Amino acid sequence: MDDRLRNELSRQGIFVTTFEDLYNWGRKNSLWPLGFGLACCAIEMIATSMARWDLARFGAEVFRPSPRQADLMIVAGTVTKKMAPQVVRLYNQMAEPKYVIAMGACAISGGPFKQGYNVLKGIDRFIPVDVHIPGCPPRPEALLHAFMTLQRKIDGQTLSGATRPRHLDPEAPAEFPVPDFGGRDLEPPRNPGIWRPPALPREG
Amino acid sequence: MNPGPDHPYLFLALLMAAAVLFALIPLALARLWAWKFAPAKAGPTKQAIYECGLESRGDAWVQFRSEYYLYALVFLIFDVEALFLLPFAVSFGGLPVGAVLAMLMFVLLLVEGLVWAWQKGVLTWK
């Protein structure tokens, strides 16, 4: 329905909406995060859920102890190569539709430990990340901003058509391969179907 | 609608039907929504047992030895004894004779349980 007609009707006191809007409105205001933290960023995540920053305003204070009940994974902290298979398996065990926030420099790129032999250089090598937050650690305000960014993203998702999100697409993969903790590195070291490194334009 | 004298319980039947529909219709709508808009995305990892991200090892149907009730009993003896001995010791100086005797009786009852466990050989570590 076009916006002008909707505005006209709402001026007359008639509220019109679509199933899509109702569905997205409900989903974006009840994001339940999976309760787990990997390193110091988790402290900021906990602070965000407490009274001063009050994540409950966004309907997301219910940190679930089981992936079956969660639909948002906040990867808060350094992902070591030993831990990466567990994180991917937890993501696979979450119910659809599910979203991922990579919180902090470590989760998005390895951060200050990027040169470490045991540090995964970004969780987006294995699972699809919806929102990246830079910072070491990001302040709770940054996490709130990521939440609002994710809410805007959910609000814009369509129920059908070619641009529908992957959870509505029966052809999209249900699970992402869990890497093995091998002798030298994770095997495979990345999921090429997900991770598309940016091409750096080199001059000269 | 008047149920009349022939069907005095018609209202109850109608309410029953309404109650059942009240529960079933949202479930049916949710199932319809899931069928139309949310395809099931099942997979071996998703269906697997949740164990904090680890692969589960062995069977979940583990048997516990039934003899553990002895440990529970012995624990109870020491636990209850410690619970009451502390206030007993604190107010020991000002207690009348009757209270001391009652407390001794109580402790002796617990000690009897300990003697029983000792006789049974529970206290020997095997």
Chai-1 contact restraints between the chains, C-beta under 6 A:
chainA,res_idxA,chainB,res_idxB,connection_type,confidence,min_distance_angstrom,max_distance_angstrom,comment,restraint_id
A,S66,B,Y50,contact,1.0,0.0,6.0,A-B,restraint_1
A,Q86,B,G53,contact,1.0,0.0,6.0,A-B,restraint_2
A,R89,B,T45,contact,1.0,0.0,6.0,A-B,restraint_3
A,R89,B,G53,contact,1.0,0.0,6.0,A-B,restraint_4
A,L90,B,G53,contact,1.0,0.0,6.0,A-B,restraint_5
A,N92,B,T45,contact,1.0,0.0,6.0,A-B,restraint_6
A,N92,B,K46,contact,1.0,0.0,6.0,A-B,restraint_7
A,Q93,B,K46,contact,1.0,0.0,6.0,A-B,restraint_8
A,Q93,B,Y50,contact,1.0,0.0,6.0,A-B,restraint_9
A,E96,B,K41,contact,1.0,0.0,6.0,A-B,restraint_10
A,L159,B,F37,contact,1.0,0.0,6.0,A-B,restraint_11
A,P170,B,P39,contact,1.0,0.0,6.0,A-B,restraint_12
A,A174,B,K41,contact,1.0,0.0,6.0,A-B,restraint_13
A,A174,B,G43,contact,1.0,0.0,6.0,A-B,restraint_14
A,E175,B,G43,contact,1.0,0.0,6.0,A-B,restraint_15
A,E175,B,T45,contact,1.0,0.0,6.0,A-B,restraint_16
